[in-house]
Amino acid sequence: MDEMTDLQFKTLINAILQIIKDNDTKEEMIKKIEALVNKN
């Protein structure tokens, strides 16, 4: 995996936080975070 810049890292963390805020169930959150992280 390529190294991330600080901006890329912050963007990823903010996206994960938004997913957590927007979803009620743990399963939904996990699926969306996995999809975000595994995106090429």
C-alpha positions, 0 to 999 in steps of 0.5 A, spaced: 500 500 500 502 506 498 503 511 504 498 516 505 499 524 506 496 527 512 490 530 508 489 523 505 489 520 512 484 526 515 479 525 509 479 518 510 478 518 518 473 524 516 469 519 511 469 514 517 466 518 522 461 520 517 459 513 516 459 512 524 454 518 525 449 516 519 448 509 520 444 506 526 447 499 526 454 496 527 453 491 520 451 497 516 457 501 518 462 495 518 460 494 510 460 501 508 467 502 512 470 496 508 467 498 502 471 505 503 477 502 505 478 497 499 476 502 494 481 502 489 
